Amino acid sequence: NWIEVEASKTEQELKAEWAIGASPVAKQESADDASWTNLIPVPLTLYQYLEEFPHTFSQEQLHAYYQTAPYISSVPQPPALPRILDKVIVNAEPKKIWDDHQQVGWANATPAGLDDNSILAVPNHVVLNHLTASAIKNGTLGVGTTTRYRKKYITTMFFKPTLGDLVGDAGTATGPPPRRT
């Protein structure tokens, strides 16, 4: 077995290489100042306030808008989850080994860590680096992922209210202020 080590190029070799027509690393582009603008294209700002939109108008105004909006199409319901995904892996209760401690004679004493909810079990290898979603409970959807960093496991969860709850709350919101003419 051996390792090939290549000596780095000297300045003279680099200059000679450049002089004989080696292609430059970066392509030079002519920038036209007339093509630059401070306007943001409409498609980029179209959905900027979409999350706050249901709270702005009354239920009737919102319903009328959704009927006339051409870019918000009705989307069919997603298909049901396969049966294999019905089992909850992320929030599954870890196995607690109480039998070994009861046989030793510690029936009344709880070992450290077994009753502490902040100490989580090592996650199943199936959930690592995969997107997981919880069932919608109390109008909130939870999405998360678990990542391993050295010997630690990091679970990041994001919670967001469903659109149905946002629209349901819009009935209590006040409509836009009347315009003065």
C-alpha positions in Angstrom: 0.0 0.0 0.0 1.1 3.5 -0.7 -0.1 7.1 -0.9 0.6 9.4 -3.8 1.5 12.9 -2.7 1.6 15.6 -5.3 3.7 18.6 -4.7 1.8 21.9 -4.8 2.4 24.1 -7.8 4.8 27.0 -7.5 4.0 30.6 -8.5 5.9 30.2 -11.8 4.0 27.1 -12.8 0.7 28.8 -12.0 1.6 31.9 -14.1 2.8 29.7 -17.0 -0.5 27.7 -16.8 -2.5 31.0 -16.9 -0.4 32.4 -19.8 -1.0 29.4 -22.1 -4.7 29.9 -22.0 -6.1 27.8 -19.2 -9.7 28.8 -18.8 -10.5 31.1 -15.9 -12.4 29.7 -12.9 -15.3 32.1 -12.9 -17.2 33.2 -16.0 -17.2 37.0 -16.5 -20.7 38.4 -17.2 -21.6 41.8 -18.3 -24.0 43.3 -15.8 -26.5 45.7 -17.3 -27.6 48.3 -14.7 -30.8 48.8 -16.6 -31.9 45.2 -15.8 -31.8 45.8 -12.0 -34.9 47.1 -10.3 -36.2 47.6 -6.8 -39.6 46.0 -7.6 -40.4 42.6 -6.2 -42.3 40.4 -8.7 -45.9 39.8 -7.8 -45.7 36.0 -7.7 -43.2 36.3 -4.8 -45.5 38.5 -2.8 -48.7 36.8 -3.6 -48.8 34.5 -0.5 -47.0 36.9 1.8 -50.0 37.6 4.1 -51.9 34.3 3.4 -51.6 33.1 7.0 -53.0 36.4 8.4 -55.7 36.5 5.8 -58.5 34.6 7.6 -58.2 36.9 10.6 -58.7 40.0 8.5 -62.2 39.5 7.1 -65.5 38.2 8.4 -66.7 34.7 7.6 -69.0 35.8 4.8 -66.4 38.0 3.1 -63.8 35.2 3.3 -66.2 32.7 1.8 -67.1 35.0 -1.0 -63.4 35.6 -1.7 -62.5 31.9 -1.8 -65.3 31.4 -4.3 -63.9 34.0 -6.7 -60.1 33.5 -6.2 -58.7 31.8 -9.3 -55.4 30.7 -7.8 -56.7 29.0 -4.7 -58.2 25.8 -6.2 -60.1 23.2 -4.3 -57.7 20.4 -3.3 -59.0 16.9 -2.7 -58.5 15.3 0.7 -55.2 13.4 1.0 -55.5 9.6 1.0 -55.8 7.8 4.2 -52.6 6.6 5.9 -51.5 3.0 5.3 -52.1 0.6 8.1 -48.4 0.3 8.8 -48.3 4.0 9.7 -51.1 3.8 12.3 -48.7 2.8 15.0 -47.3 5.9 16.7 -43.5 5.6 16.9 -42.4 9.1 18.1 -44.7 9.3 21.2 -44.6 5.6 22.1 -44.1 5.0 25.8 -40.6 3.6 26.4 -40.4 0.2 28.2 -39.7 0.7 31.9 -37.9 -2.1 33.6 -39.6 -2.4 37.0 -39.3 -6.1 37.5 -35.6 -6.2 38.1 -35.8 -3.6 40.8 -38.7 -5.3 42.5 -36.9 -8.7 42.7 -33.9 -7.0 44.4 -36.1 -5.6 47.1 -36.6 -2.0 45.9 -40.3 -2.3 45.6 -41.0 1.1 47.1 -38.0 3.0 45.7 -38.1 4.2 42.1 -34.6 4.1 40.4 -33.3 7.5 39.1 -34.4 8.2 35.6 -37.2 5.7 35.3 -39.9 8.2 36.4 -38.4 11.3 34.9 -40.3 12.3 31.7 -37.5 14.6 30.5 -35.2 11.6 30.0 -36.4 10.0 26.7 -35.6 6.6 25.4 -33.2 6.1 22.5 -35.4 6.6 19.4 -36.1 3.8 17.0 -33.7 3.7 14.0 -36.7 3.9 11.7 -37.6 7.5 12.7 -34.1 9.0 12.3 -33.9 11.6 9.5 -37.5 11.1 8.5 -40.4 13.6 8.6 -43.1 12.5 11.1 -46.5 14.0 11.5 -48.9 13.7 14.4 -52.6 13.4 14.1 -54.5 16.7 14.2 -55.5 17.1 17.9 -57.2 20.2 19.2 -56.9 21.9 15.8 -53.1 21.6 15.8 -50.9 19.7 13.4 -47.5 18.6 14.7 -44.6 17.8 12.3 -41.1 16.8 13.4 -37.9 15.0 12.7 -35.3 13.2 14.8 -31.6 13.6 14.0 -28.6 11.9 15.6 -25.6 14.1 16.5 -22.7 12.0 17.8 -24.3 10.1 20.8 -27.2 12.6 21.2 -30.6 12.6 19.6 -32.3 15.9 18.7 -36.0 15.9 18.0 -37.4 19.1 16.4 -41.1 19.6 16.4 -43.2 22.3 14.7 -46.8 23.0 15.6 -49.3 24.9 13.5 -53.1 25.4 13.8 -55.0 23.9 10.9 -56.7 26.2 8.3 -60.1 25.0 9.5 -59.5 26.5 12.9 -58.1 29.7 11.4 -61.3 30.1 9.3 -63.4 29.2 12.3 -61.8 32.0 14.4 -62.3 34.5 11.5 -66.0 34.7 12.4 -65.1 36.6 15.6 -62.7 38.9 13.8 -63.8 42.2 12.6 -64.0 43.1 8.9 -62.0 45.7 7.2 -62.7 49.3 8.2 -65.1 51.2 6.0 -63.6 53.4 3.3 -64.2 57.2 3.5 -65.1 58.8 0.2 
